[in-house]
């Protein structure tokens, strides 16, 4: 008989910190153990792939794309381990969904952005809660990136916790983009130049 300790983990950090890579590597370990799992992502993120969770380096796994948090549970009935990428793009109902999946005895791994490009905890799409509310009830796996700011022609290289927008402010807390619109930045280079 299979036994899993019900758990809720949140892989959290800025852009370019390897969150999706970590999520996919963890799922692969569960796959190797023969534990049924499911990979889910919200429809909002259309970077690189509509139907796969892709890392910046190009590896990917097929994902179930859903429009809202209420659609997640039905996909998890046959899975003992649940992997959800880009959790910050869901509505705040995702917090209750994760708690419910854990109560059903499943292992849940979410991956999401820590902060928006203003340096504030990333709000879920309905604005009712933010990533910190989910982090508070999860076992955190906190990743940092490497600061990509240029100083005198060289890369800073310090630990980066921030996602810094390098294009014009779109006027909301969300601007879906990749390397063309963001760098990872340390505290100094997020707040200064
Ligand atoms: Zn820096």
Boltz pocket constraint, residues with backbone or C-beta under 6 A from the ligand:
constraints:
  - pocket:
      binder: B
      contacts: [[A, 147], [A, 148], [A, 149], [A, 156], [A, 157], [A, 158], [A, 185], [A, 186], [A, 187], [A, 188], [A, 189]]
      max_distance: 6.0
